[in-house]
Amino acid sequence: MKCTDVPYVHLLLVVLVAVLLSSCGAAAPPPDTTESIEAPAVEAPAATGAEVFGPLDGGAAAPAPTLAATAESSDQSLAYDPRGETSGTDAEEGAAMEEAPAEDAAPLPTSDLAMQGGPAPLKAGEVDDNAQFEGYLQYLANNDWNAPRRADVSERYFIMVRNENQAPLYDVRVLVYDEQGNRVFEGLTYAGGQTLFLPRVIEVADNIERFRVVAQRGDSTAEAMVQRGAGERVELTLTNVNRPDELRLDLLFLLDTTGSMADELRRIQDTIDTIAQRIDAFEPRPVLRFGLVAYRDVGDAYVTRRYDFTTDVTSFREKLNQLSADGGGDEPEALEEALHETVSSLEWSDDAIRLAFLVADAEPQVNRQLGYTYLSDAQTAVARGIKIYPIAASNTGERAEYVFRQLAQQTMGRFIFLTYQPGQSSGAPGETTDLQAGEQEYTVERLDDLIVQVVERELAAAVGAS
């Protein structure tokens, strides 16, 4: 190499080193010319699967209630200690987050159903037409023209049976005779020691002026002569009679399983385990049995399906989960056939609290010659001590509401109805109803909570708790 070639070689080496340094990322970064943009705040997604419970006036939300039992065995009273239960919101469906949330960010509260992606819990209200009787009579008068079957309930007698300690007695047989000695009424007292005698429903003649009322339990009997129209209350006292040692509860679901009932059926299937667990926690602990009657209509896959009572909740849930909503088409359904199965064909317990929850949205077919009607079977329910709690589902019509309220009032139950957003009769749960029952004052609860509260109230009455 010539000496004159050295500067050239040096230059070549400098260029080669620069290229190598650039390929290894050691080159100085270019000056930053981009504008700094602050990311917009992202709002929490709206609730889609479960809800946060709060007061209607917009105050702070309160946790959904559960019921825990504490025993007071000395007087057999029911005492419950409410505990909080978390419920909240689901994540918005389809929302994709490219960045992980900050570690200290508080997660949105979720319920079990929300975590499973389930629908929002159904909500329901409740009215007692026997307690608001004048308003109920006015409702009947206003809707008489559209009634599937009419019954005059304007004359009523509450027959109360107690023992000598003034404790109300349930499952006492009550008989009523007219002046000629003809038996015109039979009932079993309900949890609070009462049964309801409606003379005009069973068409007792107007010229009958007095009734002989008899209460029987074992070898103990009490009776009284009652002047017709003198008052609504009749009280009888049995001596040497105590309440049953074992508290028994028969809980039956009478379900319309036609196509329009899919949401309601699914929700009962989803919550039956928690309902059973909460009832099982009551003290005194009841011997709990579940029964089921499902119905559709003539021409469907079945008219009625009956599953008799069982103490095995797992077995009952399996039978319940086998049901699906299908069929129907025309609005009236086979309610009369299903109610007849309920009150006449099932093996209800003796010395028990007997409750039937009718979940439906349609009136019965009333043009068939069956040899019985829903009104006659309401009286059969009274005779067997079965109290009916109808639950009006979405899109329940006026005629169905009329029937459901008749069944509740005549068996001393209450009318329950699902509630929705203002102006709606289906869809998202809310606080309002289009049914005429909504003209009365009512409170709104989750449907499963309300069912448990009904059971709690009945059991409390059975053991004499206030």
C-alpha angles and dihedrals in degrees: 000000000000121000089237088064094061098086089051092051091048091052091049092052092050092053092047093052092049091052092050093048091051093052091052093056096249095121116114114263118252117255114276109252099163122110117242110242121192114225113242118249115261116222121221112263118258119260113269108160111027135011141230109236118228142156118281092242092068097255126141115314117254125211118258110263128246126186123235121181130229118190126234097176095170093077099014091237121155116242121180130192110203115217130192121259121196119237129162147133136323124227112264110268113256095010110146121199115201094190128050114247120253112277093237095050113119112238121234112260115253136189124219090259091049091052088052091050092246127156124271113280115268115251127210145183130213136210132186110215093187090057092047094038102152090054090048092052089052090050090052091049092050093050101036092108091061100040118131088209127003127221128175107227096164092110113059140161125198107208111202123194123194136164125241089274089059091247112147113244123215127200093032115147113240122193128186124199130189125227092275092055095254114145107237102169142028128183143158115227116250128228095290094050097259139114128185124236115196108183097185093050089061091039101244107183116261092231092066104103103177139033131204109219119198129187120197133185118161108309094341120098135174130177143178139188112236124200108222113250094009094115145323098247126080119176127194130180125211120198127218092014124125133182117270113278092228122056109222127188126191110192117188129185114208103194133191101214099183119130097273092059099067097112095047094046092050092050093052090048090051096049106035093097094053091045090054093046093051093048090047089057093061118112120248083042111226125222095244125205127178126208134179140204117180124188143180124163144280109292094030126105088276139357098210135358120195128199112183124224123292137175090213105098092186092055091046092050091051091054091046092050091053089067122093133181114252142127127031111109101166112062103240111080138187095278094134092055092047094047090051090053089050098053100031111031108038124089100241116188124256118239091019146124105250119198129175120194109201110200111189146123104205139068121245126263101257102178097078123099101232103149090244139053135205088259094054090047091051086061089047088054090053090049090053096042095246115151117204124215109186116202112203109214130205118311094014109172131222096261092049091050089052092053095044093051091049091054093048096046096045093050094041092249127127132248114246123192134181116246129217143176116304112290093010131109095189141015124057115027115250143149104277142072136199091213119108089241086072089072087076124071113271141160126228126230137163106277095239090048090051093051090052091047091053090053091046091052093049094048091047090054090048093058094039098252116154 
